[in-house]
Amino acid sequence: MYDFRSIHVGKDLYRAKSQEEDIKVINEITKDEFPVSLKAYGDGPLQLSTDKNFRMFPRLEQEGEEIKEQNAVQKIFKDPAFAEFRNINVLPLIYDEKSKRCNILVFDYTRAVQETFRISKEESGRGRKHPVYRFYDSEGGYICEVRYGDAAANALQRGLWTHTKNGLEYFDSITGGWIDYSHNLILVKLFSHALVSSEIGHSSALEKVKEDISRLRKMSGLSK
């Protein structure tokens, strides 16, 4: 992305157990910094937060199996246990390998909070041994869910999840929809040649890529 750079911080932050994000993005113009969690998932279930301290599910259990009263619903979102609901920046690359297409989607946390009408505890179902709390809008549309799994459990057994097919209207597409990648054979060939070429070849190719980026910037009216 023009005028942005990133630093990989995931390994250090993971070891310190302070954050879930993988990279820190820096705006080269404003110097603003923000963390981003990068994910690659198939077109289906998507984890938005590991809830590493196992706070979400127990907090929901305090309210019972069905939460409908709107004050109670909004009280849930304002609870410290759900602080990460708004704070984590997740940038997922969703791929459909069968159709050779991909999509970069961003979950709309603000809209999810505003439009959650009912939260229901649902017992184990297809492919799951433990119950989940599912969030629905006023039309009965699926928004997201909180999965069971204590702090000692595998991260994929707990946390905040959604579903890219079932909750699609609660996503914004950065790519403007699905991108086909089945015919980009030139890019595949470029990578394959880069693996067996020398550093001199890499430097030469990089200069050509930079020239092309400058050309695209001029075409789009952006300054260098």
N, CA and C of each residue as an Amber inpcrd file, in Angstrom:
protein
   672
   0.8480000  -1.1930000   0.0000000   0.0000000   0.0000000   0.0000000
   0.8830000   1.2420000   0.0000000   0.5270000   2.2180000  -0.8160000
   1.2960000   3.4480000  -0.8960000   1.3250000   4.1700000   0.4490000
   2.5080000   4.6970000   0.7830000   2.6840000   5.5480000   1.9670000
   2.4890000   4.8190000   3.2940000   2.5340000   3.5000000   3.2690000
   2.4720000   2.7180000   4.4990000   3.6280000   1.7240000   4.5300000
   4.0960000   1.4040000   5.7210000   5.0450000   0.3140000   5.8800000
   4.6280000  -0.4890000   7.1000000   5.1570000  -1.6820000   7.2230000
   4.7650000  -2.5300000   8.3440000   5.9760000  -3.2140000   8.9560000
   5.8470000  -3.5470000  10.2160000   6.8830000  -4.2580000  10.9640000
   6.2520000  -5.4960000  11.5810000   6.8940000  -6.6500000  11.3920000
   6.3590000  -7.8800000  11.9770000   6.6970000  -7.9120000  13.4620000
   5.6690000  -7.9750000  14.2990000   5.8740000  -7.9520000  15.7470000
   5.2290000  -9.1440000  16.4280000   4.6090000 -10.0220000  15.6390000
   3.8210000 -11.1150000  16.2000000   4.5720000 -12.0140000  17.1520000
   5.7980000 -12.3910000  16.7850000   6.5350000 -13.3470000  17.6050000
   6.8320000 -12.7800000  18.9920000   7.3000000 -11.5360000  19.0460000
   7.6370000 -10.9340000  20.3350000   6.4000000 -10.7050000  21.1850000
   5.3240000 -10.2100000  20.5640000   4.1090000  -9.9360000  21.3280000
   3.4460000 -11.2180000  21.7870000   3.5310000 -12.2630000  20.9500000
   2.9390000 -13.5420000  21.3420000   3.6620000 -14.1130000  22.5550000
   4.9950000 -14.0290000  22.5410000   5.7630000 -14.5430000  23.6740000
   5.4410000 -13.7760000  24.9520000   5.2140000 -12.4660000  24.7940000
   4.9000000 -11.6380000  25.9590000   3.4390000 -11.7560000  26.3600000
   2.6330000 -12.4110000  25.4730000   1.1960000 -12.5990000  25.7000000
   0.4910000 -11.2710000  25.9630000   0.9560000 -10.2130000  25.2650000
   0.3450000  -8.9060000  25.4570000  -0.6620000  -8.5600000  24.3780000
  -0.4610000  -9.0910000  23.1510000  -1.3710000  -8.7900000  22.0580000
  -1.4810000  -9.9800000  21.1170000  -2.5480000  -9.9560000  20.2910000
  -2.7450000 -11.0190000  19.3170000  -2.2420000 -10.6180000  17.9260000
  -1.9790000  -9.3280000  17.7080000  -1.6770000  -8.8410000  16.3860000
  -0.3230000  -9.3190000  15.8790000  -0.1940000  -9.3980000  14.5490000
   1.0130000  -9.8940000  13.9070000   1.9410000  -8.7780000  13.4500000
   1.3710000  -7.6730000  12.9680000   2.2000000  -6.6030000  12.4320000
   1.7820000  -5.2540000  12.9970000   2.7130000  -4.3140000  12.9360000
   2.4200000  -2.9200000  13.2610000   2.5300000  -2.1290000  11.9670000
   1.4770000  -1.3960000  11.6300000   1.4410000  -0.6170000  10.3950000
   1.7130000   0.8480000  10.7220000   2.6000000   1.4620000   9.9430000
   2.9570000   2.8660000  10.1540000   2.5660000   3.6750000   8.9320000
   1.7900000   4.7290000   9.1540000   1.4540000   5.6710000   8.0920000
   2.6440000   6.6010000   7.9170000   3.3160000   6.5490000   6.7660000
   4.5370000   7.3130000   6.5500000   4.2800000   8.8170000   6.5120000
   3.0390000   9.2260000   6.2730000   2.7200000  10.6470000   6.1940000
   2.3540000  11.2110000   7.5650000   1.3990000  10.5620000   8.2360000
   0.9360000  11.0640000   9.5370000   1.7290000  10.4940000  10.7040000
   2.4720000   9.4080000  10.4520000   3.2500000   8.6980000  11.4820000
   2.3640000   7.9570000  12.4830000   1.0610000   7.8500000  12.1950000
   0.1830000   7.0620000  13.0530000   0.5590000   5.5950000  12.9650000
   0.4120000   4.8800000  14.0700000   0.7220000   3.4510000  14.1210000
  -0.4860000   2.6850000  14.6390000  -0.7130000   1.4900000  14.0860000
  -1.7920000   0.6510000  14.5930000  -1.4680000  -0.8140000  14.3250000
  -1.8430000  -1.6880000  15.2670000  -1.5540000  -3.1200000  15.1090000
  -2.6160000  -3.8080000  14.2670000  -2.2130000  -4.8330000  13.5390000
  -3.1400000  -5.5870000  12.6930000  -2.8630000  -7.0760000  12.8460000
  -3.9140000  -7.8480000  12.9780000  -3.8100000  -9.3100000  13.0140000
  -4.1190000  -9.8450000  11.6260000  -3.1500000 -10.5080000  11.0100000
  -3.3190000 -11.0620000   9.6730000  -3.7800000 -12.5120000   9.7670000
  -4.7890000 -12.8550000   8.9850000  -5.3110000 -14.2160000   9.0090000
  -5.5950000 -14.6840000   7.5870000  -5.4540000 -15.9690000   7.3620000
  -5.8260000 -16.5770000   6.0860000  -6.7380000 -17.7590000   6.3950000
  -7.9780000 -17.6640000   5.9420000  -8.9790000 -18.6920000   6.2250000
  -9.7340000 -19.0390000   4.9500000 -10.2860000 -20.2270000   4.9200000
 -11.1700000 -20.6080000   3.8480000 -12.4960000 -19.8770000   3.9720000
 -13.3340000 -19.9710000   2.9700000 -14.6180000 -19.2730000   2.9580000
 -15.5900000 -19.9790000   3.8960000 -15.5790000 -19.5840000   5.1780000
 -16.4070000 -20.2310000   6.1870000 -16.1190000 -19.6390000   7.5520000
 -15.9440000 -20.4620000   8.5940000 -15.6680000 -19.9530000   9.9400000
 -14.3820000 -19.1280000   9.9850000 -14.4230000 -18.0160000  10.7180000
 -13.2780000 -17.1110000  10.8310000 -13.1290000 -16.6720000  12.2780000
 -11.9500000 -16.8760000  12.8520000 -11.7060000 -16.4670000  14.2350000
 -11.2930000 -14.9970000  14.2730000 -12.0080000 -14.2070000  15.0670000
 -11.7240000 -12.7820000  15.2140000 -10.8780000 -12.4880000  16.4420000
 -10.9660000 -13.3290000  17.4470000 -10.1720000 -13.1560000  18.6620000
 -10.0480000 -14.4910000  19.3800000  -8.8740000 -14.7680000  19.9330000
  -8.6830000 -16.0240000  20.6650000  -9.2590000 -15.9420000  22.0730000
  -9.5950000 -14.7060000  22.5320000 -10.0610000 -14.5290000  23.9130000
  -9.1300000 -15.2900000  24.8520000  -7.8450000 -14.9430000  24.7580000
  -6.8040000 -15.7200000  25.4360000  -6.9780000 -15.8280000  26.9450000
  -7.6880000 -14.8810000  27.5440000  -7.9100000 -14.9290000  28.9940000
  -9.2150000 -15.6230000  29.3750000  -9.9400000 -16.1380000  28.3640000
 -11.1960000 -16.8690000  28.5810000 -12.1480000 -16.0910000  29.4700000
 -12.5990000 -14.9300000  28.9450000 -13.4980000 -14.0770000  29.7160000
 -14.8840000 -13.9610000  29.0770000 -14.9570000 -14.0790000  27.7640000
 -16.2240000 -13.8350000  27.0740000 -17.2950000 -14.8640000  27.4160000
 -16.9540000 -16.1310000  27.2720000 -17.9480000 -17.1780000  27.4820000
 -18.4790000 -17.1860000  28.9250000 -17.6170000 -17.1410000  29.9470000
 -18.1210000 -17.1060000  31.3270000 -19.0020000 -15.8840000  31.5890000
 -18.6610000 -14.7500000  30.9560000 -19.4810000 -13.5450000  31.1650000
 -20.8850000 -13.7410000  30.5880000 -20.9760000 -14.3760000  29.4380000
 -22.2780000 -14.6380000  28.8370000 -23.0880000 -15.6300000  29.6710000
 -22.3980000 -16.6030000  30.2500000 -23.0950000 -17.5850000  31.0800000
 -23.7680000 -16.9390000  32.2900000 -23.2060000 -15.8330000  32.7560000
 -23.8040000 -15.1310000  33.8920000 -25.2000000 -14.6030000  33.5650000
 -25.4730000 -14.4070000  32.2770000 -26.7580000 -13.8560000  31.8430000
 -27.7820000 -14.9430000  31.5150000 -27.3530000 -16.1980000  31.5140000
 -28.2750000 -17.2740000  31.1960000 -28.1400000 -17.7510000  29.7590000
 -29.1340000 -18.4850000  29.2840000 -29.0520000 -19.1000000  27.9650000
 -29.6510000 -18.2380000  26.8600000 -30.4350000 -17.2380000  27.2140000
 -31.0590000 -16.3790000  26.2110000 -31.0020000 -14.9320000  26.6940000
 -30.3780000 -14.0680000  25.9020000 -30.2510000 -12.6530000  26.2620000
 -30.9690000 -11.8470000  25.1840000 -32.1320000 -11.2940000  25.5350000
 -32.9470000 -10.5710000  24.5650000 -33.1280000  -9.1000000  24.9220000
 -33.2020000  -8.8250000  26.2010000 -33.4450000  -7.4490000  26.6370000
 -32.2780000  -6.5710000  26.1690000 -32.5850000  -5.4680000  25.4550000
 -31.5490000  -4.6740000  24.8010000 -30.5630000  -4.0320000  25.7710000
 -31.0230000  -3.6440000  26.9320000 -30.0950000  -3.1040000  27.9250000
 -29.0760000  -4.1550000  28.3490000 -29.5370000  -5.4040000  28.4700000
 -28.6450000  -6.5010000  28.8560000 -27.6460000  -6.7970000  27.7390000
 -28.1150000  -6.7320000  26.4870000 -27.2340000  -6.9790000  25.3400000
 -26.1290000  -5.9240000  25.2880000 -26.5080000  -4.6600000  25.4060000
 -25.5150000  -3.5910000  25.3400000 -24.5940000  -3.5860000  26.5600000
 -25.1150000  -4.0440000  27.6850000 -24.2920000  -4.1550000  28.8890000
 -23.1820000  -5.1830000  28.6680000 -23.4970000  -6.2430000  27.9250000
 -22.5020000  -7.2620000  27.5870000 -21.3470000  -6.6420000  26.8120000
 -21.6870000  -5.8500000  25.7880000 -20.6420000  -5.2590000  24.9430000
 -19.7880000  -4.2450000  25.6880000 -20.3600000  -3.6100000  26.7170000
 -19.6040000  -2.6140000  27.4820000 -18.7840000  -3.2410000  28.6020000
 -18.9920000  -4.5250000  28.8270000 -18.2630000  -5.2130000  29.8920000
 -16.7780000  -5.3450000  29.5270000 -15.8670000  -5.2290000  30.5080000
 -14.4300000  -5.3840000  30.2300000 -14.0820000  -6.7040000  29.5440000
 -14.8880000  -7.7330000  29.7680000 -14.6270000  -9.0250000  29.1270000
 -14.7310000  -8.9280000  27.6140000 -15.4710000  -7.9350000  27.1270000
 -15.6640000  -7.7550000  25.6890000 -14.8960000  -6.5440000  25.1480000
 -13.9080000  -6.0800000  25.9030000 -13.1240000  -4.9260000  25.4620000
 -12.4120000  -5.2050000  24.1410000 -11.9580000  -6.4510000  23.9560000
 -11.2350000  -6.7980000  22.7350000 -12.1450000  -6.8120000  21.5110000
 -13.4580000  -6.8370000  21.7320000 -14.4010000  -6.9100000  20.6190000
 -14.1980000  -5.7430000  19.6590000 -13.8870000  -4.5770000  20.2240000
 -13.7010000  -3.3840000  19.3930000 -12.2310000  -3.0950000  19.1000000
 -11.3340000  -3.6170000  19.8970000  -9.9380000  -3.1800000  19.8330000
  -9.0510000  -3.9490000  18.8690000  -9.4340000  -5.1580000  18.4980000
  -8.5680000  -5.9590000  17.6360000  -8.8330000  -5.6430000  16.1710000
  -7.7700000  -5.3140000  15.4400000  -7.8650000  -5.0620000  14.0040000
  -7.4920000  -6.3410000  13.2600000  -8.4770000  -6.9850000  12.6700000
  -8.2550000  -8.2480000  11.9650000  -8.3960000  -8.0240000  10.4620000
  -7.3540000  -8.3960000   9.7140000  -7.3870000  -8.2810000   8.2580000
  -7.2690000  -9.6880000   7.6740000  -8.3940000 -10.3150000   7.3580000
  -8.3570000 -11.6950000   6.8770000  -8.3870000 -11.8020000   5.3430000
  -7.5240000 -12.6570000   4.8410000  -7.5770000 -13.0440000   3.4330000
  -8.4120000 -14.3200000   3.3650000  -9.5850000 -14.2160000   2.7600000
 -10.4860000 -15.3630000   2.6370000 -10.3080000 -15.9650000   1.2510000
 -10.0460000 -17.2590000   1.2040000  -9.7990000 -17.8860000  -0.0900000
 -10.7780000 -19.0250000  -0.3520000 -11.0890000 -19.1680000  -1.6050000
 -11.9330000 -20.2560000  -2.0840000 -11.0880000 -21.0290000  -3.0910000
 -10.3630000 -22.0140000  -2.5780000  -9.3870000 -22.7230000  -3.4090000
 -10.0490000 -23.4610000  -4.5710000 -11.2530000 -23.9550000  -4.3510000
 -11.9390000 -24.6930000  -5.4070000 -12.2480000 -23.8090000  -6.6000000
 -12.6450000 -22.5700000  -6.3280000 -12.9790000 -21.6300000  -7.3980000
 -11.8140000 -20.7290000  -7.7740000 -10.6580000 -20.8910000  -7.0880000
  -9.4700000 -20.0850000  -7.3610000  -9.7710000 -18.5860000  -7.2650000
 -10.3150000 -18.1880000  -6.1220000 -10.6090000 -16.7850000  -5.9130000
 -10.3710000 -16.4300000  -4.4480000 -10.1830000 -15.1420000  -4.1850000
  -9.9300000 -14.7050000  -2.8140000 -10.6010000 -13.3600000  -2.5690000
 -10.6970000 -13.0000000  -1.2990000 -11.3770000 -11.7760000  -0.8990000
 -10.7430000 -11.2910000   0.3970000 -10.5010000 -10.0030000   0.5210000
  -9.9940000  -9.4330000   1.7670000 -11.1570000  -8.7160000   2.4450000
 -11.5980000  -9.2700000   3.5710000 -12.7970000  -8.7960000   4.2480000
 -12.4700000  -8.2220000   5.6190000 -13.1980000  -7.1970000   6.0180000
 -13.0440000  -6.6020000   7.3480000 -14.3860000  -6.6820000   8.0670000
 -14.3960000  -7.2940000   9.2360000 -15.6270000  -7.4310000  10.0090000
 -16.0080000  -6.0820000  10.6050000 -17.2660000  -5.7100000  10.4630000
 -17.7690000  -4.4290000  10.9600000 -18.2140000  -4.5840000  12.4180000
 -17.2760000  -4.3970000  13.3440000 -17.5560000  -4.5690000  14.7620000
 -18.6190000  -3.5790000  15.2400000 -18.5300000  -2.3360000  14.7840000
 -19.4740000  -1.3100000  15.2300000 -20.9020000  -1.6780000  14.8530000
 -21.0880000  -2.1040000  13.6250000 -22.4270000  -2.4950000  13.1880000
 -22.9160000  -3.7220000  13.9420000 -21.9990000  -4.6580000  14.2110000
 -22.3770000  -5.8630000  14.9570000 -22.9080000  -5.4960000  16.3320000
 -22.2570000  -4.5500000  16.9950000 -22.7050000  -4.1090000  18.3210000
 -24.0680000  -3.4330000  18.2220000 -24.2180000  -2.5710000  17.2360000
 -25.4540000  -1.8100000  17.0940000 -26.6540000  -2.6860000  16.7420000
 -26.4230000  -3.7530000  15.9820000 -27.5430000  -4.5270000  15.4530000
 -27.7730000  -5.8740000  16.1370000 -26.9600000  -6.2080000  17.1420000
 -27.2230000  -7.4460000  17.8790000 -28.5200000  -7.3070000  18.6570000
 -29.4520000  -8.1900000  18.3710000 -30.7820000  -8.1430000  18.9820000
 -30.9700000  -9.2590000  20.0030000 -30.3080000 -10.3750000  19.7450000
 -30.4910000 -11.5480000  20.6190000 -29.1920000 -12.3500000  20.6690000
 -28.8610000 -12.8590000  21.8580000 -27.6990000 -13.7330000  22.0540000
 -28.2140000 -15.0380000  22.6560000 -27.9730000 -16.1460000  21.9850000
 -28.5280000 -17.4330000  22.4130000 -27.4360000 -18.4820000  22.6030000
 -27.5540000 -19.2200000  23.6880000 -26.6540000 -20.3380000  23.9210000
 -27.2000000 -21.5510000  23.1890000 -26.3780000 -22.1360000  22.3500000
 -26.7960000 -23.2830000  21.5530000 -25.8430000 -24.4410000  21.8130000
 -26.4100000 -25.5980000  22.0110000 -25.6130000 -26.7610000  22.3780000
 -24.7820000 -27.2650000  21.2060000 -23.9860000 -28.2730000  21.4850000
 -23.0800000 -28.8280000  20.4690000 -23.8610000 -29.2110000  19.2220000
 -23.2250000 -28.9940000  18.1060000 -23.8710000 -29.2990000  16.8300000
 -22.8890000 -29.9140000  15.8650000 -23.0840000 -29.6080000  14.6020000
 -22.2650000 -30.1950000  13.5500000 -20.7840000 -29.8710000  13.7490000
 -20.0020000 -30.8940000  13.9990000 -18.5600000 -30.7390000  14.1380000
 -18.1090000 -30.1070000  15.4360000 -19.0110000 -29.8880000  16.3980000
 -18.6430000 -29.2480000  17.6510000 -19.1010000 -30.0720000  18.8420000
 -18.2360000 -30.1390000  19.8760000 -18.5470000 -30.8810000  21.0840000
 -19.0560000 -29.9740000  22.1910000 -18.7910000 -28.6750000  22.0750000
 -19.1340000 -27.7450000  23.1440000 -20.1560000 -26.7110000  22.6650000
 -20.9070000 -26.1220000  23.5970000 -21.9020000 -25.1100000  23.2350000
 -21.2540000 -23.8040000  22.7890000 -22.0310000 -22.9720000  22.1170000
 -21.5820000 -21.6450000  21.6970000 -22.6910000 -20.6430000  21.9990000
 -22.3190000 -19.3830000  22.1260000 -23.2910000 -18.2950000  22.2030000
 -23.2960000 -17.6090000  20.8470000 -24.4460000 -17.6170000  20.1700000
 -24.5460000 -17.0030000  18.8520000 -25.3070000 -15.6780000  18.9480000
 -24.8250000 -14.7100000  18.1830000 -25.3960000 -13.3700000  18.1580000
 -26.2250000 -13.2150000  16.8840000 -27.4650000 -12.7310000  17.0310000
 -28.3720000 -12.5680000  15.8880000 -28.9260000 -11.1470000  15.8470000
 -29.2800000 -10.6960000  14.6410000 -29.9090000  -9.3870000  14.5020000
 -31.4250000  -9.5320000  14.6310000 -32.1540000  -8.4350000  14.4540000
 -33.5990000  -8.4450000  14.6660000 -34.3450000  -9.2810000  13.6340000
 -33.6880000  -9.5690000  12.4980000 -34.3020000 -10.4030000  11.4650000
 -33.9180000 -11.8760000  11.6090000 -33.1820000 -12.1890000  12.6510000
 -32.7280000 -13.5600000  12.8590000 -31.4750000 -13.8940000  12.0880000
 -30.8330000 -12.8720000  11.5120000 -29.6100000 -13.0960000  10.7520000
 -28.4100000 -13.3100000  11.6490000 -27.5550000 -14.2430000  11.2640000
 -26.3540000 -14.5730000  12.0430000 -25.3350000 -13.4370000  11.9520000
 -24.7140000 -13.1090000  13.0990000 -23.6710000 -12.0790000  13.1290000
 -22.3200000 -12.6770000  13.5140000 -22.2500000 -13.3050000  14.6790000
 -20.9880000 -13.8710000  15.1610000 -21.2940000 -14.8320000  16.2930000
 -20.2590000 -15.3840000  16.9240000 -20.4710000 -16.3100000  18.0330000
 -19.2570000 -16.3330000  18.9570000 -19.4960000 -16.7080000  20.2020000
 -18.4220000 -16.9020000  21.1820000 -18.3720000 -18.3770000  21.5080000
 -17.2020000 -18.9770000  21.3060000 -17.0560000 -20.4100000  21.5130000
 -16.5230000 -20.7300000  22.9060000 -16.8950000 -21.8920000  23.3580000
 -16.4330000 -22.3820000  24.6580000 -14.9820000 -22.8590000  24.5490000
 -14.2860000 -22.8380000  25.6760000 -12.9190000 -23.3540000  25.7420000
 -12.1690000 -22.5720000  26.7910000 -11.7090000 -23.2130000  27.8520000
 -11.0580000 -22.4660000  28.9260000  -9.6560000 -22.0240000  28.5070000
  -8.9800000 -21.3240000  29.4130000  -7.6860000 -20.7290000  29.0840000
  -6.6280000 -21.7560000  28.7220000  -6.8130000 -23.0010000  29.1680000
  -5.8380000 -24.0500000  28.8810000  -6.1200000 -24.7550000  27.5540000
  -7.2620000 -24.4570000  26.9550000  -7.6590000 -25.1370000  25.7220000
  -6.9120000 -24.5910000  24.5170000  -6.9250000 -25.3540000  23.4450000
  -6.3800000 -24.8940000  22.1820000  -7.0950000 -23.6120000  21.7720000
  -6.3520000 -22.6450000  21.2240000  -6.9370000 -21.3510000  20.8700000
  -8.1010000 -21.4870000  19.9020000  -8.0910000 -22.5110000  19.0640000
  -9.1590000 -22.6960000  18.0940000 -10.4270000 -23.2650000  18.7200000
 -10.3700000 -23.6110000  19.9810000 -11.5460000 -24.1460000  20.6720000
 -12.3340000 -23.0650000  21.4010000 -11.8440000 -21.8390000  21.3570000
 -12.5190000 -20.7800000  22.1050000 -12.4440000 -19.4620000  21.3290000
 -13.0080000 -18.4310000  21.9310000 -12.8630000 -17.0970000  21.3860000
 -14.0370000 -16.6200000  20.5710000 -13.8440000 -15.4770000  19.9510000
 -14.8660000 -14.8380000  19.1320000 -14.6910000 -15.2480000  17.6760000
 -15.7650000 -15.7940000  17.1060000 -15.7410000 -16.2710000  15.7270000
 -16.9060000 -15.6550000  14.9510000 -16.7840000 -15.6650000  13.6410000
 -17.9110000 -15.3730000  12.7780000 -17.8470000 -16.3490000  11.6060000
 -18.6610000 -16.1130000  10.5980000 -18.7070000 -17.0150000   9.4440000
 -18.8300000 -16.1530000   8.1970000 -17.8700000 -16.2650000   7.2800000
 -17.8320000 -15.3740000   6.1290000 -18.9870000 -15.6000000   5.1570000
 -19.6010000 -16.7560000   5.1970000 -20.7670000 -17.0020000   4.3480000
 -22.0510000 -16.5780000   5.0500000 -22.2280000 -17.0320000   6.2820000
 -23.4730000 -16.7710000   7.0060000 -23.6060000 -15.3230000   7.4700000
 -22.4790000 -14.6730000   7.7590000 -22.5290000 -13.2940000   8.2520000
 -21.9610000 -12.2970000   7.2710000 -22.0830000 -12.5550000   5.9740000
 -21.4190000 -11.7520000   4.9440000 -21.8050000 -10.2780000   4.9910000
 -23.0550000  -9.9760000   5.3430000 -23.4770000  -8.5710000   5.3420000
 -22.8320000  -7.7650000   6.4580000 -22.1270000  -8.4260000   7.3850000
 -21.4120000  -7.7160000   8.4320000 -19.9230000  -7.5870000   8.1250000
 -19.5910000  -7.7050000   6.8520000 -18.2240000  -7.5250000   6.3780000
 -18.1740000  -6.4220000   5.3260000 -17.0470000  -5.7330000   5.2690000
 -16.7290000  -4.8340000   4.1640000 -15.5850000  -5.4700000   3.3900000
 -15.6760000  -5.4480000   2.0660000 -14.6380000  -6.0390000   1.2320000
 -13.6380000  -4.9690000   0.7980000 -12.3710000  -5.1480000   1.1880000
 -11.3190000  -4.2180000   0.7950000 -11.0400000  -4.3330000  -0.6990000
 -11.2410000  -5.5200000  -1.2340000 -10.9340000  -5.7790000  -2.6400000
 -12.1350000  -5.5510000  -3.5560000 -13.2520000  -5.0850000  -2.9920000
 -14.4260000  -4.8560000  -3.8030000 -15.0800000  -6.1310000  -4.2950000
 -14.9470000  -7.1870000  -3.5130000 -15.5100000  -8.4780000  -3.8910000
 -14.4300000  -9.5100000  -4.1420000 -14.8040000 -10.5880000  -4.7850000
 -13.8770000 -11.6870000  -5.0280000 -12.9040000 -11.3590000  -6.1600000
 -11.6470000 -11.7850000  -5.9710000 -10.6080000 -11.6190000  -6.9880000
 -10.2020000 -12.9890000  -7.4990000 -10.2270000 -13.1460000  -8.7940000
  -9.8310000 -14.4140000  -9.3970000  -8.3050000 -14.4940000  -9.4770000
  -7.7280000 -15.6000000  -9.0270000  -6.2780000 -15.7510000  -9.1070000
  -5.8650000 -16.9840000  -9.9080000  -6.8000000 -17.5380000 -10.6350000
  -6.5040000 -18.7830000 -11.3530000  -5.6450000 -18.5750000 -12.5880000
  -5.6050000 -17.3430000 -13.1350000  -4.9010000 -17.1390000 -14.3980000
  -3.6760000 -16.2420000 -14.2820000  -3.2790000 -15.9010000 -13.0610000
  -2.1030000 -15.0400000 -12.9030000  -0.8320000 -15.8790000 -12.9660000
  -0.5970000 -16.4860000 -14.1240000   0.5470000 -17.3830000 -14.2840000
   1.8620000 -16.6160000 -14.3220000   1.8200000 -15.3440000 -14.7360000
   3.0440000 -14.5410000 -14.7850000   3.6120000 -14.3500000 -13.3840000
   2.7170000 -14.0700000 -12.4020000   3.1790000 -13.8880000 -11.0290000
   3.7530000 -15.1840000 -10.4760000   3.1180000 -16.3070000 -10.7860000
   3.6260000 -17.6070000 -10.3470000   5.0050000 -17.8630000 -10.9420000
   5.1680000 -17.5380000 -12.2230000   6.4600000 -17.7380000 -12.8840000
   7.5220000 -16.8200000 -12.3000000   7.1300000 -15.5910000 -11.9450000
   8.0680000 -14.6430000 -11.3340000   8.6280000 -15.1980000 -10.0340000
   7.7300000 -15.7270000  -9.1890000   8.1780000 -16.2940000  -7.9130000
   9.0590000 -17.5160000  -8.1330000   8.6980000 -18.3550000  -9.0720000
   9.4810000 -19.5690000  -9.3140000  10.8770000 -19.2360000  -9.8070000
  10.9970000 -18.2060000 -10.6510000  12.3150000 -17.7960000 -11.1370000
  13.1250000 -17.1310000 -10.0300000  12.4340000 -16.3750000  -9.1390000
  13.1320000 -15.6920000  -8.0520000  13.7850000 -16.6820000  -7.0960000
  13.1750000 -17.8530000  -6.9510000  13.7120000 -18.8590000  -6.0290000
  15.0420000 -19.4240000  -6.4820000  15.3010000 -19.3790000  -7.7840000
  16.5440000 -19.9840000  -8.3000000  17.5020000 -18.9520000  -8.8820000
  17.1770000 -17.6650000  -8.7480000  18.0540000 -16.6140000  -9.2690000
  18.9260000 -16.0550000  -8.1640000  19.8800000 -15.2110000  -8.5430000
  20.8290000 -14.6560000  -7.5830000  20.3310000 -13.3440000  -6.9870000
  21.0730000 -12.8230000  -6.0170000  20.7170000 -11.5470000  -5.3970000
  20.7930000 -10.4070000  -6.4050000  21.7250000 -10.5280000  -7.3640000
  21.8340000  -9.5080000  -8.4100000  20.5480000  -9.4610000  -9.2310000
  20.0330000 -10.6390000  -9.5630000  18.7830000 -10.7140000 -10.3110000
  17.6180000 -10.1560000  -9.5200000  17.6010000 -10.4360000  -8.1990000
  16.5410000  -9.9120000  -7.3430000  16.5580000  -8.3860000  -7.3330000
  17.7620000  -7.7960000  -7.2180000  17.8880000  -6.3420000  -7.1770000
  17.4140000  -5.7140000  -8.4780000  17.7750000  -6.3440000  -9.5860000
  17.3660000  -5.8330000 -10.8940000  15.8500000  -5.8850000 -11.0570000
  15.2580000  -7.0100000 -10.6490000  13.7990000  -7.1550000 -10.7550000
  13.0860000  -6.1760000  -9.8430000  13.6430000  -5.9410000  -8.6450000
  13.0320000  -5.0220000  -7.6950000  12.9770000  -3.6080000  -8.2540000
  14.0420000  -3.1990000  -8.9480000  14.0660000  -1.8680000  -9.5500000
  12.9660000  -1.7250000 -10.5980000  12.7560000  -2.7690000 -11.3820000
  11.6960000  -2.7480000 -12.3950000  10.3140000  -2.6490000 -11.7420000
  10.1410000  -3.3670000 -10.6310000   8.8670000  -3.3160000  -9.9100000
   8.6310000  -1.9180000  -9.3520000   9.6920000  -1.2980000  -8.8200000
   9.5700000   0.0520000  -8.2790000   9.2040000   1.0470000  -9.3740000
   9.7920000   0.8810000 -10.5490000   9.4660000   1.7490000 -11.6790000
   7.9900000   1.6220000 -12.0430000   7.4890000   0.3850000 -12.0000000
   6.0900000   0.1560000 -12.3450000   5.1580000   0.7630000 -11.2990000
   5.5450000   0.6790000 -10.0150000   4.7510000   1.2890000  -8.9490000
   4.6830000   2.8050000  -9.1400000   5.8290000   3.4130000  -9.5010000
   5.8570000   4.8590000  -9.7490000   4.9380000   5.2130000 -10.9100000
   4.9460000   4.3850000 -11.9420000   4.0750000   4.6140000 -13.0960000
   2.5980000   4.5700000 -12.6820000   2.2480000   3.5710000 -11.8560000
   0.8640000   3.4400000 -11.3990000   0.4460000   4.6120000 -10.5240000
   1.3800000   5.0990000  -9.7030000   1.0980000   6.2290000  -8.8300000
   0.8070000   7.4870000  -9.6520000   1.5920000   7.6900000 -10.7050000
   1.3900000   8.8650000 -11.5600000   0.0500000   8.7610000 -12.2780000
  -0.2980000   7.5630000 -12.7070000  -1.5690000   7.3680000 -13.3900000
  -2.7540000   7.6320000 -12.4820000  -2.5760000   7.3440000 -11.1790000
  -3.6650000   7.5340000 -10.2170000  -3.6730000   8.9250000  -9.6020000
  -2.6690000   9.7580000 -10.0040000  -2.6260000  11.1290000  -9.5170000
  -1.9500000  11.3010000  -8.1880000  -1.2470000  10.2520000  -7.7160000
  -0.5480000  10.3240000  -6.4320000   0.8690000  10.8220000  -6.6400000
   1.3800000  11.5630000  -5.6750000   2.7600000  12.0290000  -5.7560000
   3.7000000  10.9290000  -5.3420000   4.9660000  11.0900000  -5.6160000
   5.9650000  10.0900000  -5.2460000   6.1560000  10.0580000  -3.7440000
